[in-house]
Every structure is written in C-alpha cells, then in structure tokens.
Amino acid sequence: MERKVIDTADGSKTLFIPEMDEQYHSVNGAITESNHVFLNAGYNHHQSTTPVVFEVGFGTGLNALLTAIAAENQKRQTTFISIEKFPLDQKLIHQLNYGKLISEQAELLFKEIHAANWGVKVQISDFFTLLKTEGDLTNFRFEETQKFDIIYFDAFGPDKQPDMWNPVIFNKIYNVSAEDAVFVTYSAKGQIRRQLRDCGYSMERLPGPPGKRQMLRGTKISKKND
C-alpha cells in the first residue's frame, strides 16, 4: 500500500494511506496524541517499576520512542514488545521527524529503535529493552508465561481494520494481561468498551486528545475463569 508523509498540527509528521483513507496518527498532532493516549493514560498511570508494555501496531515507532524517553526519565526498567504486520520501509522512516522535534538524545533513540533487528530483544538504552515482532495478531500465539502490564492498542480504526477490534482479539490480550494491567486505546466506541468490559476489564472513558472527545482505558481487576 502507498503511504504518504503528511504534517500534523503539532509539527510532527505522520503517514497517510490513500487506499484506506486512514492515517497512522491524528492530524491534530501525532506526538500530542501518542503522549495523551498511551503515555499519560497508560505508561505513566501504571505503578510498576519494571513494566512490560505490549503494543498492537508498531507503525512509525513513535509510541516506542516516547516510552523509551519516559523510561529513561523515570528510571523504570521497561520491556517494550510490539507486533506489526507491515513494517515500514526505511525511506519512509527517515522522513519522520519525531526525534528531531524532541531532542538530540531522542533522535539517537529513534535511530536505535529502527535499527534494532526484528524478532530479538535489543537493549536500546539503560532502561529500555525492545522486541519488535513482525506478525499478524489475529493468528499470533503468545507464550503461555507472558504477562503484560500495559497494553497500547494502536491498530487502525475499527471501521478500517474491523478484524482487529473484536472479542477474540480482546480476549487473547486479556489472557496475557497481568493483574492490574491497563489497556489504553484512542477509540471510545461503545461497542469496543462493552467488548473489553465483557472480557473482564473495568472500563472508563477519559478525555481524548485534541480532535477527540473521549478515549478508553481498561484495568484488569480480577482473574478470569477461562
């Protein structure tokens, strides 16, 4: 699929897919949206000093970058595991300006994140370990012992990628969620909230990033009898 680099309102760039009429991040600000939805409502909200983050949709690597920066600033030993069905071409990655907008250190981290080999854990910095997995979550099998503290659900929208927004996927993730895990996503659709609640998450609507009224956060509050 063709991807075009476009500007967003906060000066950071994102990618637009004409075929899907969909962009990777909000046009109201890519960095702003990621910070609001995934960092502030997810990573910063969870209390673990050694969090394991699972991201659905590695995409541009923006969420990984912001989490790596937060891990260093907060001195939290963080493991970041991300799955992506369609990894980006390096030519597109080189056109993204996230690191440059933030700091020289962020630019170095961004380069390290994208230079990391797929399928192996890589120590990106003192407090951030990355595992990028190329695969399709609809048929992906998690390790039985795997437990995630924070889930970034960043798939394309439910109307664009409906096979990713359904009870089968949500149950799969719930079953590898640690106790007190938090699940965050930019979507606030009632159907999505109900499906996540039915899996076992305690759901809440939170104020959304610029351009969106609300977003969702779920918390795993009890064990589910499968």
C-alpha positions, 0 to 999 in steps of 0.5 A: 500500500502507498503511504504518504508523509503528511504534517500534523498540527503539532509539527510532527509528521505522520503517514497517510494511506490513500487506499484506506483513507486512514492515517497512522496518527491524528492530524491534530498532532501525532506526538500530542496524541501518542503522549495523551493516549498511551503515555499519560493514560497508560505508561505513566498511570501504571505503578510498576517499576519494571513494566512490560508494555505490549503494543498492537501496531508498531507503525512509525515507532513513535509510541516506542520512542516516547516510552523509551524517553519516559523510561529513561526519565523515570528510571523504570526498567521497561520491556517494550514488545510490539507486533506489526504486520507491515513494517515500514520501509526505511525511506519512509522512516527517515522522513519522520521527524519525531526525534528531531522535534524532541531532542538530540538524545531522542533522535539517537533513540529513534535511530536505535529503535529502527535499527534494532533487528526484528524478532530479538530483544535489543537493549536500546538504552539503560532502561529500555529493552525492545522486541519488535515482532513482525506478525499478524495478531489475529493468528499470533500465539503468545507464550503461555508465561507472558504477562503484560502490564500495559497494553497500547492498542494502536491498530487502525480504526475499527471501521478500517481494520474491523478484524482487529477490534473484536472479542477474540482479539480482546480476549487473547490480550486479556489472557496475557494481561497481568493483574492490574494491567491497563489497556489504553486505546484512542477509540471510545466506541461503545461497542469496543468498551462493552467488548473489553468490559465483557472480557473482564476489564473495568472500563472508563472513558477519559478525555481524548486528545485534541480532535477527540472527545473521549478515549478508553482505558481498561484495568484488569481487576480480577482473574478470569475463569477461562 
